[in-house]
Amino acid sequence: MPRISIELARWLVDHQVALIGVEPPSVADVNNMAELTEVHQMLFRGGVVIVEGLANLDRLTQPEVEFIALPLNITWGDGCPVRAIAIEEPA
């Protein structure tokens, strides 16, 4: 399963990427707790928002889209489901 390496997570933080969205259920290897924790914490501490488990990315027709993630209002949580929306400009 594709994942974000520790080196890529560091690069994303260094380049001040605001958000990363991935299709898999996690940005890191869920079978490697050390890697999972390190990648998530590095991105979190670097201010990179993580959106995991995106679906239907293969249906996008444009190389760039406007992305909107509408989260649930969960008090004291560190994550939540979102309604993920991609808006494409007409071709």
mmCIF file as gemmi writes it, N, C-alpha and C atoms, coordinates in Angstrom:
data_model
loop_
_atom_site.group_PDB
_atom_site.id
_atom_site.type_symbol
_atom_site.label_atom_id
_atom_site.label_alt_id
_atom_site.label_comp_id
_atom_site.label_asym_id
_atom_site.label_entity_id
_atom_site.label_seq_id
_atom_site.pdbx_PDB_ins_code
_atom_site.Cartn_x
_atom_site.Cartn_y
_atom_site.Cartn_z
_atom_site.occupancy
_atom_site.B_iso_or_equiv
_atom_site.pdbx_formal_charge
_atom_site.auth_seq_id
_atom_site.auth_asym_id
_atom_site.pdbx_PDB_model_num
ATOM 1 N N . MET Axp A 1 ? 0.854 -1.173 0 1 0 ? 1 A 1
ATOM 2 C CA . MET Axp A 1 ? 0 0 0 1 0 ? 1 A 1
ATOM 3 C C . MET Axp A 1 ? 0.902 1.239 0 1 0 ? 1 A 1
ATOM 4 N N . PRO Axp A 2 ? 0.617 2.201 -0.852 1 0 ? 2 A 1
ATOM 5 C CA . PRO Axp A 2 ? 1.442 3.414 -0.858 1 0 ? 2 A 1
ATOM 6 C C . PRO Axp A 2 ? 1.348 4.152 0.467 1 0 ? 2 A 1
ATOM 7 N N . ARG Axp A 3 ? 2.441 4.829 0.82 1 0 ? 3 A 1
ATOM 8 C CA . ARG Axp A 3 ? 2.44 5.574 2.077 1 0 ? 3 A 1
ATOM 9 C C . ARG Axp A 3 ? 3.393 6.748 1.978 1 0 ? 3 A 1
ATOM 10 N N . ILE Axp A 4 ? 3.296 7.642 2.942 1 0 ? 4 A 1
ATOM 11 C CA . ILE Axp A 4 ? 4.184 8.789 3.034 1 0 ? 4 A 1
ATOM 12 C C . ILE Axp A 4 ? 5.37 8.383 3.908 1 0 ? 4 A 1
ATOM 13 N N . SER Axp A 5 ? 6.573 8.468 3.358 1 0 ? 5 A 1
ATOM 14 C CA . SER Axp A 5 ? 7.759 8.134 4.141 1 0 ? 5 A 1
ATOM 15 C C . SER Axp A 5 ? 8.06 9.263 5.122 1 0 ? 5 A 1
ATOM 16 N N . ILE Axp A 6 ? 8.905 8.981 6.075 1 0 ? 6 A 1
ATOM 17 C CA . ILE Axp A 6 ? 9.328 10.001 7.036 1 0 ? 6 A 1
ATOM 18 C C . ILE Axp A 6 ? 10.043 11.133 6.294 1 0 ? 6 A 1
ATOM 19 N N . GLU Axp A 7 ? 10.844 10.776 5.286 1 0 ? 7 A 1
ATOM 20 C CA . GLU Axp A 7 ? 11.559 11.788 4.508 1 0 ? 7 A 1
ATOM 21 C C . GLU Axp A 7 ? 10.579 12.686 3.748 1 0 ? 7 A 1
ATOM 22 N N . LEU Axp A 8 ? 9.542 12.095 3.149 1 0 ? 8 A 1
ATOM 23 C CA . LEU Axp A 8 ? 8.553 12.901 2.436 1 0 ? 8 A 1
ATOM 24 C C . LEU Axp A 8 ? 7.76 13.769 3.409 1 0 ? 8 A 1
ATOM 25 N N . ALA Axp A 9 ? 7.431 13.237 4.567 1 0 ? 9 A 1
ATOM 26 C CA . ALA Axp A 9 ? 6.726 14.032 5.577 1 0 ? 9 A 1
ATOM 27 C C . ALA Axp A 9 ? 7.564 15.246 5.96 1 0 ? 9 A 1
ATOM 28 N N . ARG Axp A 10 ? 8.853 15.052 6.146 1 0 ? 10 A 1
ATOM 29 C CA . ARG Axp A 10 ? 9.764 16.161 6.482 1 0 ? 10 A 1
ATOM 30 C C . ARG Axp A 10 ? 9.788 17.179 5.337 1 0 ? 10 A 1
ATOM 31 N N . TRP Axp A 11 ? 9.831 16.704 4.087 1 0 ? 11 A 1
ATOM 32 C CA . TRP Axp A 11 ? 9.843 17.593 2.924 1 0 ? 11 A 1
ATOM 33 C C . TRP Axp A 11 ? 8.557 18.42 2.87 1 0 ? 11 A 1
ATOM 34 N N . LEU Axp A 12 ? 7.419 17.781 3.119 1 0 ? 12 A 1
ATOM 35 C CA . LEU Axp A 12 ? 6.14 18.497 3.111 1 0 ? 12 A 1
ATOM 36 C C . LEU Axp A 12 ? 6.127 19.609 4.16 1 0 ? 12 A 1
ATOM 37 N N . VAL Axp A 13 ? 6.645 19.312 5.343 1 0 ? 13 A 1
ATOM 38 C CA . VAL Axp A 13 ? 6.717 20.327 6.407 1 0 ? 13 A 1
ATOM 39 C C . VAL Axp A 13 ? 7.687 21.434 6.008 1 0 ? 13 A 1
ATOM 40 N N . ASP Axp A 14 ? 8.865 21.063 5.521 1 0 ? 14 A 1
ATOM 41 C CA . ASP Axp A 14 ? 9.868 22.058 5.135 1 0 ? 14 A 1
ATOM 42 C C . ASP Axp A 14 ? 9.363 22.993 4.04 1 0 ? 14 A 1
ATOM 43 N N . HIS Axp A 15 ? 8.516 22.472 3.149 1 0 ? 15 A 1
ATOM 44 C CA . HIS Axp A 15 ? 7.985 23.27 2.044 1 0 ? 15 A 1
ATOM 45 C C . HIS Axp A 15 ? 6.617 23.881 2.371 1 0 ? 15 A 1
ATOM 46 N N . GLN Axp A 16 ? 6.24 23.807 3.63 1 0 ? 16 A 1
ATOM 47 C CA . GLN Axp A 16 ? 5.022 24.429 4.151 1 0 ? 16 A 1
ATOM 48 C C . GLN Axp A 16 ? 3.766 24.044 3.367 1 0 ? 16 A 1
ATOM 49 N N . VAL Axp A 17 ? 3.676 22.754 3.038 1 0 ? 17 A 1
ATOM 50 C CA . VAL Axp A 17 ? 2.462 22.238 2.409 1 0 ? 17 A 1
ATOM 51 C C . VAL Axp A 17 ? 1.349 22.307 3.444 1 0 ? 17 A 1
ATOM 52 N N . ALA Axp A 18 ? 0.198 22.835 3.067 1 0 ? 18 A 1
ATOM 53 C CA . ALA Axp A 18 ? -0.893 23.044 4.021 1 0 ? 18 A 1
ATOM 54 C C . ALA Axp A 18 ? -1.735 21.791 4.239 1 0 ? 18 A 1
ATOM 55 N N . LEU Axp A 19 ? -1.894 20.966 3.195 1 0 ? 19 A 1
ATOM 56 C CA . LEU Axp A 19 ? -2.797 19.821 3.285 1 0 ? 19 A 1
ATOM 57 C C . LEU Axp A 19 ? -2.304 18.727 2.363 1 0 ? 19 A 1
ATOM 58 N N . ILE Axp A 20 ? -2.451 17.485 2.799 1 0 ? 20 A 1
ATOM 59 C CA . ILE Axp A 20 ? -2.174 16.341 1.936 1 0 ? 20 A 1
ATOM 60 C C . ILE Axp A 20 ? -3.365 15.4 2.02 1 0 ? 20 A 1
ATOM 61 N N . GLY Axp A 21 ? -3.85 14.966 0.87 1 0 ? 21 A 1
ATOM 62 C CA . GLY Axp A 21 ? -4.959 14.017 0.808 1 0 ? 21 A 1
ATOM 63 C C . GLY Axp A 21 ? -4.505 12.737 0.138 1 0 ? 21 A 1
ATOM 64 N N . VAL Axp A 22 ? -4.894 11.603 0.718 1 0 ? 22 A 1
ATOM 65 C CA . VAL Axp A 22 ? -4.481 10.303 0.18 1 0 ? 22 A 1
ATOM 66 C C . VAL Axp A 22 ? -5.683 9.364 0.09 1 0 ? 22 A 1
ATOM 67 N N . GLU Axp A 23 ? -5.588 8.431 -0.813 1 0 ? 23 A 1
ATOM 68 C CA . GLU Axp A 23 ? -6.646 7.439 -0.979 1 0 ? 23 A 1
ATOM 69 C C . GLU Axp A 23 ? -6.605 6.33 0.078 1 0 ? 23 A 1
ATOM 70 N N . PRO Axp A 24 ? -5.415 5.852 0.456 1 0 ? 24 A 1
ATOM 71 C CA . PRO Axp A 24 ? -5.385 4.801 1.48 1 0 ? 24 A 1
ATOM 72 C C . PRO Axp A 24 ? -5.958 5.29 2.816 1 0 ? 24 A 1
ATOM 73 N N . PRO Axp A 25 ? -6.268 4.357 3.702 1 0 ? 25 A 1
ATOM 74 C CA . PRO Axp A 25 ? -6.846 4.74 4.996 1 0 ? 25 A 1
ATOM 75 C C . PRO Axp A 25 ? -5.857 5.425 5.931 1 0 ? 25 A 1
ATOM 76 N N . SER Axp A 26 ? -4.58 5.465 5.565 1 0 ? 26 A 1
ATOM 77 C CA . SER Axp A 26 ? -3.582 6.134 6.394 1 0 ? 26 A 1
ATOM 78 C C . SER Axp A 26 ? -2.445 6.642 5.517 1 0 ? 26 A 1
ATOM 79 N N . VAL Axp A 27 ? -1.77 7.696 5.977 1 0 ? 27 A 1
ATOM 80 C CA . VAL Axp A 27 ? -0.603 8.199 5.242 1 0 ? 27 A 1
ATOM 81 C C . VAL Axp A 27 ? 0.639 7.351 5.516 1 0 ? 27 A 1
ATOM 82 N N . ALA Axp A 28 ? 0.592 6.514 6.553 1 0 ? 28 A 1
ATOM 83 C CA . ALA Axp A 28 ? 1.758 5.706 6.933 1 0 ? 28 A 1
ATOM 84 C C . ALA Axp A 28 ? 1.352 4.237 7.032 1 0 ? 28 A 1
ATOM 85 N N . ASP Axp A 29 ? 2.348 3.396 7.212 1 0 ? 29 A 1
ATOM 86 C CA . ASP Axp A 29 ? 2.141 1.948 7.319 1 0 ? 29 A 1
ATOM 87 C C . ASP Axp A 29 ? 1.436 1.618 8.636 1 0 ? 29 A 1
ATOM 88 N N . VAL Axp A 30 ? 0.186 1.178 8.558 1 0 ? 30 A 1
ATOM 89 C CA . VAL Axp A 30 ? -0.597 0.891 9.767 1 0 ? 30 A 1
ATOM 90 C C . VAL Axp A 30 ? -0.069 -0.327 10.522 1 0 ? 30 A 1
ATOM 91 N N . ASN Axp A 31 ? 0.808 -1.101 9.893 1 0 ? 31 A 1
ATOM 92 C CA . ASN Axp A 31 ? 1.401 -2.261 10.559 1 0 ? 31 A 1
ATOM 93 C C . ASN Axp A 31 ? 2.724 -1.926 11.236 1 0 ? 31 A 1
ATOM 94 N N . ASN Axp A 32 ? 3.154 -0.666 11.145 1 0 ? 32 A 1
ATOM 95 C CA . ASN Axp A 32 ? 4.406 -0.218 11.76 1 0 ? 32 A 1
ATOM 96 C C . ASN Axp A 32 ? 4.063 0.978 12.645 1 0 ? 32 A 1
ATOM 97 N N . MET Axp A 33 ? 3.777 0.711 13.925 1 0 ? 33 A 1
ATOM 98 C CA . MET Axp A 33 ? 3.304 1.75 14.836 1 0 ? 33 A 1
ATOM 99 C C . MET Axp A 33 ? 4.314 2.887 15.003 1 0 ? 33 A 1
ATOM 100 N N . ALA Axp A 34 ? 5.603 2.577 14.991 1 0 ? 34 A 1
ATOM 101 C CA . ALA Axp A 34 ? 6.623 3.629 15.135 1 0 ? 34 A 1
ATOM 102 C C . ALA Axp A 34 ? 6.566 4.584 13.948 1 0 ? 34 A 1
ATOM 103 N N . GLU Axp A 35 ? 6.52 4.025 12.728 1 0 ? 35 A 1
ATOM 104 C CA . GLU Axp A 35 ? 6.43 4.865 11.527 1 0 ? 35 A 1
ATOM 105 C C . GLU Axp A 35 ? 5.116 5.63 11.498 1 0 ? 35 A 1
ATOM 106 N N . LEU Axp A 36 ? 4.041 4.954 11.801 1 0 ? 36 A 1
ATOM 107 C CA . LEU Axp A 36 ? 2.716 5.583 11.8 1 0 ? 36 A 1
ATOM 108 C C . LEU Axp A 36 ? 2.691 6.797 12.725 1 0 ? 36 A 1
ATOM 109 N N . THR Axp A 37 ? 3.195 6.615 13.928 1 0 ? 37 A 1
ATOM 110 C CA . THR Axp A 37 ? 3.211 7.692 14.913 1 0 ? 37 A 1
ATOM 111 C C . THR Axp A 37 ? 4.133 8.823 14.466 1 0 ? 37 A 1
ATOM 112 N N . GLU Axp A 38 ? 5.328 8.491 14.002 1 0 ? 38 A 1
ATOM 113 C CA . GLU Axp A 38 ? 6.296 9.523 13.615 1 0 ? 38 A 1
ATOM 114 C C . GLU Axp A 38 ? 5.795 10.36 12.436 1 0 ? 38 A 1
ATOM 115 N N . VAL Axp A 39 ? 5.246 9.715 11.417 1 0 ? 39 A 1
ATOM 116 C CA . VAL Axp A 39 ? 4.757 10.459 10.251 1 0 ? 39 A 1
ATOM 117 C C . VAL Axp A 39 ? 3.588 11.36 10.641 1 0 ? 39 A 1
ATOM 118 N N . HIS Axp A 40 ? 2.623 10.815 11.38 1 0 ? 40 A 1
ATOM 119 C CA . HIS Axp A 40 ? 1.476 11.628 11.791 1 0 ? 40 A 1
ATOM 120 C C . HIS Axp A 40 ? 1.911 12.806 12.663 1 0 ? 40 A 1
ATOM 121 N N . GLN Axp A 41 ? 2.795 12.557 13.626 1 0 ? 41 A 1
ATOM 122 C CA . GLN Axp A 41 ? 3.228 13.637 14.512 1 0 ? 41 A 1
ATOM 123 C C . GLN Axp A 41 ? 4.044 14.687 13.768 1 0 ? 41 A 1
ATOM 124 N N . MET Axp A 42 ? 4.89 14.257 12.842 1 0 ? 42 A 1
ATOM 125 C CA . MET Axp A 42 ? 5.685 15.21 12.079 1 0 ? 42 A 1
ATOM 126 C C . MET Axp A 42 ? 4.774 16.121 11.259 1 0 ? 42 A 1
ATOM 127 N N . LEU Axp A 43 ? 3.79 15.543 10.588 1 0 ? 43 A 1
ATOM 128 C CA . LEU Axp A 43 ? 2.87 16.344 9.787 1 0 ? 43 A 1
ATOM 129 C C . LEU Axp A 43 ? 2.022 17.252 10.681 1 0 ? 43 A 1
ATOM 130 N N . PHE Axp A 44 ? 1.518 16.714 11.78 1 0 ? 44 A 1
ATOM 131 C CA . PHE Axp A 44 ? 0.693 17.496 12.695 1 0 ? 44 A 1
ATOM 132 C C . PHE Axp A 44 ? 1.469 18.68 13.263 1 0 ? 44 A 1
ATOM 133 N N . ARG Axp A 45 ? 2.65 18.407 13.773 1 0 ? 45 A 1
ATOM 134 C CA . ARG Axp A 45 ? 3.475 19.476 14.368 1 0 ? 45 A 1
ATOM 135 C C . ARG Axp A 45 ? 3.928 20.491 13.323 1 0 ? 45 A 1
ATOM 136 N N . GLY Axp A 46 ? 4.033 20.05 12.061 1 0 ? 46 A 1
ATOM 137 C CA . GLY Axp A 46 ? 4.423 20.945 10.983 1 0 ? 46 A 1
ATOM 138 C C . GLY Axp A 46 ? 3.262 21.706 10.374 1 0 ? 46 A 1
ATOM 139 N N . GLY Axp A 47 ? 2.062 21.491 10.91 1 0 ? 47 A 1
ATOM 140 C CA . GLY Axp A 47 ? 0.898 22.227 10.422 1 0 ? 47 A 1
ATOM 141 C C . GLY Axp A 47 ? 0.293 21.687 9.134 1 0 ? 47 A 1
ATOM 142 N N . VAL Axp A 48 ? 0.626 20.452 8.777 1 0 ? 48 A 1
ATOM 143 C CA . VAL Axp A 48 ? 0.085 19.841 7.559 1 0 ? 48 A 1
ATOM 144 C C . VAL Axp A 48 ? -1.196 19.082 7.919 1 0 ? 48 A 1
ATOM 145 N N . VAL Axp A 49 ? -2.308 19.486 7.35 1 0 ? 49 A 1
ATOM 146 C CA . VAL Axp A 49 ? -3.581 18.794 7.563 1 0 ? 49 A 1
ATOM 147 C C . VAL Axp A 49 ? -3.573 17.508 6.742 1 0 ? 49 A 1
ATOM 148 N N . ILE Axp A 50 ? -4.022 16.42 7.344 1 0 ? 50 A 1
ATOM 149 C CA . ILE Axp A 50 ? -4.043 15.118 6.688 1 0 ? 50 A 1
ATOM 150 C C . ILE Axp A 50 ? -5.496 14.725 6.407 1 0 ? 50 A 1
ATOM 151 N N . VAL Axp A 51 ? -5.78 14.376 5.154 1 0 ? 51 A 1
ATOM 152 C CA . VAL Axp A 51 ? -7.096 13.846 4.786 1 0 ? 51 A 1
ATOM 153 C C . VAL Axp A 51 ? -6.848 12.454 4.215 1 0 ? 51 A 1
ATOM 154 N N . GLU Axp A 52 ? -7.333 11.443 4.931 1 0 ? 52 A 1
ATOM 155 C CA . GLU Axp A 52 ? -7.098 10.049 4.551 1 0 ? 52 A 1
ATOM 156 C C . GLU Axp A 52 ? -8.389 9.402 4.07 1 0 ? 52 A 1
ATOM 157 N N . GLY Axp A 53 ? -8.245 8.364 3.255 1 0 ? 53 A 1
ATOM 158 C CA . GLY Axp A 53 ? -9.395 7.584 2.827 1 0 ? 53 A 1
ATOM 159 C C . GLY Axp A 53 ? -10.247 8.263 1.768 1 0 ? 53 A 1
ATOM 160 N N . LEU Axp A 54 ? -9.632 9.09 0.917 1 0 ? 54 A 1
ATOM 161 C CA . LEU Axp A 54 ? -10.397 9.731 -0.156 1 0 ? 54 A 1
ATOM 162 C C . LEU Axp A 54 ? -10.832 8.676 -1.164 1 0 ? 54 A 1
ATOM 163 N N . ALA Axp A 55 ? -11.973 8.881 -1.786 1 0 ? 55 A 1
ATOM 164 C CA . ALA Axp A 55 ? -12.511 7.907 -2.738 1 0 ? 55 A 1
ATOM 165 C C . ALA Axp A 55 ? -12.785 8.571 -4.083 1 0 ? 55 A 1
ATOM 166 N N . ASN Axp A 56 ? -12.842 7.768 -5.107 1 0 ? 56 A 1
ATOM 167 C CA . ASN Axp A 56 ? -13.21 8.184 -6.461 1 0 ? 56 A 1
ATOM 168 C C . ASN Axp A 56 ? -12.236 9.178 -7.086 1 0 ? 56 A 1
ATOM 169 N N . LEU Axp A 57 ? -10.983 9.152 -6.665 1 0 ? 57 A 1
ATOM 170 C CA . LEU Axp A 57 ? -9.999 10.053 -7.255 1 0 ? 57 A 1
ATOM 171 C C . LEU Axp A 57 ? -9.801 9.763 -8.742 1 0 ? 57 A 1
ATOM 172 N N . ASP Axp A 58 ? -10.037 8.515 -9.148 1 0 ? 58 A 1
ATOM 173 C CA . ASP Axp A 58 ? -9.898 8.149 -10.555 1 0 ? 58 A 1
ATOM 174 C C . ASP Axp A 58 ? -10.965 8.794 -11.437 1 0 ? 58 A 1
ATOM 175 N N . ARG Axp A 59 ? -11.993 9.361 -10.845 1 0 ? 59 A 1
ATOM 176 C CA . ARG Axp A 59 ? -13.068 10.002 -11.606 1 0 ? 59 A 1
ATOM 177 C C . ARG Axp A 59 ? -12.785 11.474 -11.893 1 0 ? 59 A 1
ATOM 178 N N . LEU Axp A 60 ? -11.719 12.022 -11.291 1 0 ? 60 A 1
ATOM 179 C CA . LEU Axp A 60 ? -11.352 13.403 -11.571 1 0 ? 60 A 1
ATOM 180 C C . LEU Axp A 60 ? -10.821 13.501 -12.993 1 0 ? 60 A 1
ATOM 181 N N . THR Axp A 61 ? -11.197 14.557 -13.7 1 0 ? 61 A 1
ATOM 182 C CA . THR Axp A 61 ? -10.794 14.71 -15.089 1 0 ? 61 A 1
ATOM 183 C C . THR Axp A 61 ? -9.802 15.846 -15.303 1 0 ? 61 A 1
ATOM 184 N N . GLN Axp A 62 ? -9.601 16.678 -14.291 1 0 ? 62 A 1
ATOM 185 C CA . GLN Axp A 62 ? -8.719 17.839 -14.413 1 0 ? 62 A 1
ATOM 186 C C . GLN Axp A 62 ? -7.481 17.633 -13.542 1 0 ? 62 A 1
ATOM 187 N N . PRO Axp A 63 ? -6.33 18.176 -13.958 1 0 ? 63 A 1
ATOM 188 C CA . PRO Axp A 63 ? -5.12 18.032 -13.147 1 0 ? 63 A 1
ATOM 189 C C . PRO Axp A 63 ? -5.157 18.86 -11.864 1 0 ? 63 A 1
ATOM 190 N N . GLU Axp A 64 ? -5.995 19.89 -11.822 1 0 ? 64 A 1
ATOM 191 C CA . GLU Axp A 64 ? -6.148 20.711 -10.626 1 0 ? 64 A 1
ATOM 192 C C . GLU Axp A 64 ? -7.628 20.881 -10.316 1 0 ? 64 A 1
ATOM 193 N N . VAL Axp A 65 ? -7.971 20.805 -9.041 1 0 ? 65 A 1
ATOM 194 C CA . VAL Axp A 65 ? -9.354 20.974 -8.6 1 0 ? 65 A 1
ATOM 195 C C . VAL Axp A 65 ? -9.371 21.872 -7.371 1 0 ? 65 A 1
ATOM 196 N N . GLU Axp A 66 ? -10.525 22.429 -7.08 1 0 ? 66 A 1
ATOM 197 C CA . GLU Axp A 66 ? -10.715 23.092 -5.796 1 0 ? 66 A 1
ATOM 198 C C . GLU Axp A 66 ? -11.173 22.008 -4.83 1 0 ? 66 A 1
ATOM 199 N N . PHE Axp A 67 ? -10.482 21.888 -3.701 1 0 ? 67 A 1
ATOM 200 C CA . PHE Axp A 67 ? -10.786 20.83 -2.731 1 0 ? 67 A 1
ATOM 201 C C . PHE Axp A 67 ? -11.406 21.453 -1.49 1 0 ? 67 A 1
ATOM 202 N N . ILE Axp A 68 ? -12.511 20.882 -1.069 1 0 ? 68 A 1
ATOM 203 C CA . ILE Axp A 68 ? -13.195 21.347 0.137 1 0 ? 68 A 1
ATOM 204 C C . ILE Axp A 68 ? -13.408 20.128 1.031 1 0 ? 68 A 1
ATOM 205 N N . ALA Axp A 69 ? -13.05 20.265 2.312 1 0 ? 69 A 1
ATOM 206 C CA . ALA Axp A 69 ? -13.269 19.201 3.292 1 0 ? 69 A 1
ATOM 207 C C . ALA Axp A 69 ? -14.119 19.778 4.407 1 0 ? 69 A 1
ATOM 208 N N . LEU Axp A 70 ? -15.332 19.288 4.53 1 0 ? 70 A 1
ATOM 209 C CA . LEU Axp A 70 ? -16.279 19.781 5.537 1 0 ? 70 A 1
ATOM 210 C C . LEU Axp A 70 ? -16.278 18.819 6.726 1 0 ? 70 A 1
ATOM 211 N N . PRO Axp A 71 ? -15.605 19.203 7.832 1 0 ? 71 A 1
ATOM 212 C CA . PRO Axp A 71 ? -15.481 18.301 8.977 1 0 ? 71 A 1
ATOM 213 C C . PRO Axp A 71 ? -16.681 18.36 9.912 1 0 ? 71 A 1
ATOM 214 N N . LEU Axp A 72 ? -16.82 17.298 10.695 1 0 ? 72 A 1
ATOM 215 C CA . LEU Axp A 72 ? -17.783 17.31 11.787 1 0 ? 72 A 1
ATOM 216 C C . LEU Axp A 72 ? -17.224 18.168 12.913 1 0 ? 72 A 1
ATOM 217 N N . ASN Axp A 73 ? -18.082 18.76 13.7 1 0 ? 73 A 1
ATOM 218 C CA . ASN Axp A 73 ? -17.654 19.599 14.815 1 0 ? 73 A 1
ATOM 219 C C . ASN Axp A 73 ? -17.497 18.708 16.051 1 0 ? 73 A 1
ATOM 220 N N . ILE Axp A 74 ? -16.288 18.176 16.234 1 0 ? 74 A 1
ATOM 221 C CA . ILE Axp A 74 ? -16.009 17.265 17.341 1 0 ? 74 A 1
ATOM 222 C C . ILE Axp A 74 ? -15.116 17.998 18.348 1 0 ? 74 A 1
ATOM 223 N N . THR Axp A 75 ? -15.608 18.168 19.558 1 0 ? 75 A 1
ATOM 224 C CA . THR Axp A 75 ? -14.858 18.854 20.595 1 0 ? 75 A 1
ATOM 225 C C . THR Axp A 75 ? -13.766 17.947 21.153 1 0 ? 75 A 1
ATOM 226 N N . TRP Axp A 76 ? -12.584 18.48 21.291 1 0 ? 76 A 1
ATOM 227 C CA . TRP Axp A 76 ? -11.417 17.812 21.866 1 0 ? 76 A 1
ATOM 228 C C . TRP Axp A 76 ? -10.942 16.601 21.06 1 0 ? 76 A 1
ATOM 229 N N . GLY Axp A 77 ? -11.348 16.49 19.822 1 0 ? 77 A 1
ATOM 230 C CA . GLY Axp A 77 ? -10.891 15.379 18.989 1 0 ? 77 A 1
ATOM 231 C C . GLY Axp A 77 ? -9.614 15.73 18.25 1 0 ? 77 A 1
ATOM 232 N N . ASP Axp A 78 ? -8.942 14.723 17.743 1 0 ? 78 A 1
ATOM 233 C CA . ASP Axp A 78 ? -7.752 14.981 16.938 1 0 ? 78 A 1
ATOM 234 C C . ASP Axp A 78 ? -7.978 14.6 15.48 1 0 ? 78 A 1
ATOM 235 N N . GLY Axp A 79 ? -9.216 14.296 15.145 1 0 ? 79 A 1
ATOM 236 C CA . GLY Axp A 79 ? -9.578 13.96 13.773 1 0 ? 79 A 1
ATOM 237 C C . GLY Axp A 79 ? -11.06 13.677 13.689 1 0 ? 79 A 1
ATOM 238 N N . CYS Axp A 80 ? -11.571 13.612 12.467 1 0 ? 80 A 1
ATOM 239 C CA . CYS Axp A 80 ? -12.989 13.318 12.278 1 0 ? 80 A 1
ATOM 240 C C . CYS Axp A 80 ? -13.254 13.003 10.816 1 0 ? 80 A 1
ATOM 241 N N . PRO Axp A 81 ? -14.386 12.381 10.523 1 0 ? 81 A 1
ATOM 242 C CA . PRO Axp A 81 ? -14.786 12.202 9.128 1 0 ? 81 A 1
ATOM 243 C C . PRO Axp A 81 ? -15.08 13.56 8.495 1 0 ? 81 A 1
ATOM 244 N N . VAL Axp A 82 ? -14.883 13.647 7.184 1 0 ? 82 A 1
ATOM 245 C CA . VAL Axp A 82 ? -15.22 14.865 6.457 1 0 ? 82 A 1
ATOM 246 C C . VAL Axp A 82 ? -16.065 14.514 5.243 1 0 ? 82 A 1
ATOM 247 N N . ARG Axp A 83 ? -16.805 15.488 4.779 1 0 ? 83 A 1
ATOM 248 C CA . ARG Axp A 83 ? -17.44 15.397 3.458 1 0 ? 83 A 1
ATOM 249 C C . ARG Axp A 83 ? -16.43 16.019 2.514 1 0 ? 83 A 1
ATOM 250 N N . ALA Axp A 84 ? -15.761 15.203 1.695 1 0 ? 84 A 1
ATOM 251 C CA . ALA Axp A 84 ? -14.714 15.685 0.788 1 0 ? 84 A 1
ATOM 252 C C . ALA Axp A 84 ? -15.325 15.988 -0.572 1 0 ? 84 A 1
ATOM 253 N N . ILE Axp A 85 ? -15.045 17.178 -1.067 1 0 ? 85 A 1
ATOM 254 C CA . ILE Axp A 85 ? -15.62 17.632 -2.337 1 0 ? 85 A 1
ATOM 255 C C . ILE Axp A 85 ? -14.508 18.165 -3.224 1 0 ? 85 A 1
ATOM 256 N N . ALA Axp A 86 ? -14.494 17.73 -4.486 1 0 ? 86 A 1
ATOM 257 C CA . ALA Axp A 86 ? -13.572 18.278 -5.482 1 0 ? 86 A 1
ATOM 258 C C . ALA Axp A 86 ? -14.416 18.997 -6.527 1 0 ? 86 A 1
ATOM 259 N N . ILE Axp A 87 ? -14.104 20.254 -6.772 1 0 ? 87 A 1
ATOM 260 C CA . ILE Axp A 87 ? -14.819 21.039 -7.775 1 0 ? 87 A 1
ATOM 261 C C . ILE Axp A 87 ? -13.888 21.233 -8.958 1 0 ? 87 A 1
ATOM 262 N N . GLU Axp A 88 ? -14.315 20.754 -10.108 1 0 ? 88 A 1
ATOM 263 C CA . GLU Axp A 88 ? -13.52 20.86 -11.322 1 0 ? 88 A 1
ATOM 264 C C . GLU Axp A 88 ? -14.034 22.001 -12.19 1 0 ? 88 A 1
ATOM 265 N N . GLU Axp A 89 ? -13.109 22.713 -12.791 1 0 ? 89 A 1
ATOM 266 C CA . GLU Axp A 89 ? -13.478 23.72 -13.782 1 0 ? 89 A 1
ATOM 267 C C . GLU Axp A 89 ? -13.889 23 -15.062 1 0 ? 89 A 1
ATOM 268 N N . PRO Axp A 90 ? -14.849 23.55 -15.8 1 0 ? 90 A 1
ATOM 269 C CA . PRO Axp A 90 ? -15.221 22.912 -17.084 1 0 ? 90 A 1
ATOM 270 C C . PRO Axp A 90 ? -14.025 22.861 -18.028 1 0 ? 90 A 1
ATOM 271 N N . ALA Axp A 91 ? -13.923 21.771 -18.774 1 0 ? 91 A 1
ATOM 272 C CA . ALA Axp A 91 ? -12.803 21.58 -19.691 1 0 ? 91 A 1
ATOM 273 C C . ALA Axp A 91 ? -12.854 22.586 -20.84 1 0 ? 91 A 1
